[in-house]
């Protein structure tokens, strides 16, 4: 179990995978600060939610300055709008980029160098299997693919300084995003295991990557797909 003084910053902590990660870390002895624009359902003495609009660079930069002593960063916030070529929603695409990519660049730029100085740090970005490309989801896929590139680049910069950076990419997970009106034209696919992945299952993998035991894993994308990536 990690030192109880370790602090994790979790974006998107109000619901879905982010909330599951926050709960899992609190139960493992971490202190957790959640960043989200809506209220969180999680109540735990080790958890505090800070209201932040992750699409607003000034909000994110201010939060990063307040929590510069964080030992871990988990970026689970996300939004999804689908659309085919010829009907792309460019405003929604820009919003997705700000939430998925711009926000974590601002956070990592402030937090990771400080982790490296202290000789310990963990960063986990929540990706998606869609990053490999999928019809009707090009804008979302581009955002998630960018996270993989960022993670591998950052990992290489701090690999010798006790900081790891990884991506966890789940297939369809049982969160509110499954029924989001923004994806009405592209229904989620149930993985071959016959059910959706549970947020707690993703959170368990994230918690391991933040642990001391995962110190040798960095620059990797771990896929949690329920068999969806297997040849069939």
N, C-alpha and C positions, 0 to 999 in steps of 0.2 A: 504494500500500500504506500502511496506517495506521502511525503511529508505534508502534514496538514496545513503548512504555511504556503504550499504551492497554489498559485492562482491561475485559473484558466479564463480566457475571454472567449465567449461563444456567441457568434452572430446567429440571428434567427432563432433565438432561444425561447420565443413565446409559443412555438408549436412545432409539430412534426418531428423531424429528425433532430433539429436543434434542441427542442425541449427534452427529448429522450437522452441526448448527449449531456445536457446540463444535469439532469436527474442522476444519470449514471456516474458522472464525475463527483457530484456531491456525496453520493453513497460510498464512493471510494476514497473520501477524505480530502478532496480538493475544495478550495473556495472557488466559486464560479460567479462571474459577472456576465450577465446576458445583455446583448445589444439587440433591440428590436423596436419597431415603431408601435406595437400594440402590447397590451397587458399580457403577462404570462400566467398560466394556471399553476405553475410549480411553486410550492411553498416549502422552503427548507431554510434552516438557519444559516447555511453556508452559501445561499444563493441570493443575489440581488439583481434586479432588472433595471437597466438604464434605457430610457426611451431615446432612441436614436433613429433618424431617417438615414438608412444606409445608402440611399441614392443621392444624398446631399453631402458633398465633399467636406464642407465646413463642419458639419455635425460629426462626421467620421474622424476628421483630423483632431477635433476637440476631445473626442472619446479616447483616441489613441494617446494623446498627451496625458490624459488623466490616469490611464492604466498602463503606463510605460514599463511598470515593474512586473507585468504578466509573465508567467513561466510557460504558458501555452496559449495558442490561438487556434480555435476551431471555427472555420467559416462554413456555416450551414445555411445561411440565408439564401433565398432564391425566389425567383418569380418566373412564370412561364407563359408565353403567348406563342401560338402556332400560326403558320401562314406559308403558303406556297409562293414561289416566284411569280411576280405579277400582282400579288396581293399582300406583300409584306407590310406589316405595321411598323413603320420606321420609328415612331415615337416610343412604341413598346420595346423595340429592339434596343434603343438607346437607354431606356430604363433598365432593361435586363443587364446591359453592359455595366452600368453604374453600380447596380446591386451586386452582381456576381464578380466583376473584375476590378473596377475602380476602387471599390470599398476595401477589398483585401490588399490591394497594392498600397493604399494609404496606411492601413493597419500594419502590414508587414514591414513597411519602410520605417515605421517608428519603433516597432516592438522587437523585430528579429535581431537587429544589430545590438540592442541592449541584452538580449538573451545570449548572444555570442560572447559578449564581454564577461557575462557572469558564468559562462561555461556550461549552461544547460538551457534547453528550449525545445519545444515541440510545436509543430504546425501541422494541422490536418485540414485540407480543403475538401469539401464535399463536391465531387464531380458527378458524372453520369455516363452510362453506356452510350447515351445519345451523342456524346462527343465524337464518336467514330463516324457520325453522319446519319441522318434520317430524313426522309422526305417530309416536307412541311415543317421542319423544326430547325432550319438552317441557322437562324439567329441564336437560338438557345444552344445549339450544338457548338457554335463558334465561341460562345461565352465559356462553356464547360471545357472545350479544348484549350482555351487560353489558360485555364487553371492548371492543366497538366504541364504546359510549357513553363508557367511561372514556378510551379513546384520544383521541377527538375533544375531550373536555372538557380533558384534560391538555394536548393539543397547543395548544389556544387559549390556555392559561395561560402557555406558555413559548415561543410562536412567535417572539417578538422577542429571545430570549436564547440562540440557538444550539442549542436542543434540539428534536429531532423525535420524534414519537410516531406509530407506525403499527401497523396490524394486517395480518397475512398469513393468509389463510383458504384452506387447501387443501381439495380434495375428497378422496375416499378415497386414502389414502397407505399404501404398503407398510410398515406397522409392526405391532408385536405387538397393537395395538388392534383390528386387523382380525379377529383370531381370539379376542378377549377373550370369555370366557363371559358377561360382562355384556351383550353385544349379540347373543346367540344368536337372539333373536326378530326381529332386524332386520339382515339380511345387508347388507354394504356393496355399493354399486353401482359397477361398473366404468365409468370415464368413457368418453365417446364415442371417445377416441383409441385405445381397445381395450386399455388396461392401466392399472394403478394408478400413481399418481404416486410417484416415488422420493423418499425423505427428502433426498437430496443436491440434488435440484432445488429443493426448498423452501428448503434451507439457502443455496443460491446467491442466492436473492432476498433472504433475510434479510441476508446479508453485504453485498449492495449497499446496502440501506437503512441499514446502519451506516456506510457509507463517506462520505467527504467529498463525493463526486459526487452523493449523494442529499440534500444539504442543503436542497433546495427542495421535498422531498416530506414532507408532514406532515399528520396528521389523516386519513389515507386508509386504506381497506381494500382490499388487493390480493388478488384472487381467483386462485388457481392451481387450475383446475378441469378441465383437459384437455378442454374443450368442453362440460362438463356444464351450464354456465349459458347456452348458446346455444339459441335457439328451434329446435325440431326437429318 
